[in-house]
Amino acid sequence: MPHVWYSSRIMPHIYVDADACPVKEEIYRVARRYHLGVTLVAGSRMRLPDEPGVVLKVVDQGLDAADDWIVEYVEANDIVITADIPLAARCIRKGAYVLGITGKPFTAENIGTALATRDLLSELRLVGEITGGPPPFAKRDRSRFLQALDKAINEILRRS
């Protein structure tokens, strides 16, 4: 089991699909306020803040290694931060609260549509109908993410 700041699992733990996550600093700030543990899962070493409760799990470089590790350890009412829609679906099935990096929650109600849209866009890219990627990450995305993470934590704490 990963390091948790509090020994009680009543408190949610935050797992971060960390390799390309642009909101790590925001996650640290919110976790510090609520005294929550954070585990960043990545395929390589990265710099962490020097504070209790934040740990890095470096996994093999294999396909889905970070995803598999997160799914193995996440529990109901934990929070997973990811832009990976298939990972989000797997974590939702385990009862986790999943947030995209722009603050959009992935839920049991919307994950099917998100997966279908992902697959459709992938097919359109393959045939050359779409050549660009997502829009650049903006300041308002950070703000939306912070609000969504705060809301998620409060919802989980109310339910516990």
Buried (B, 14 or more C-beta within 10 A) or exposed (E): EBEBBEEEBEBBBBBBBBBEBEBBEBBBEBBBEBEBBBBBBBBEEEEBBEEEBBBBBBBEEEEBBBBBBBBEBBEEBBBBBBBBBBBBBBBBEBEBBBBBBBBBBBEEEBBEEBBEEEEEBEEEEEEEEEEEEEEEEEEEBBEBBBEBBBBBBEBBBEEE
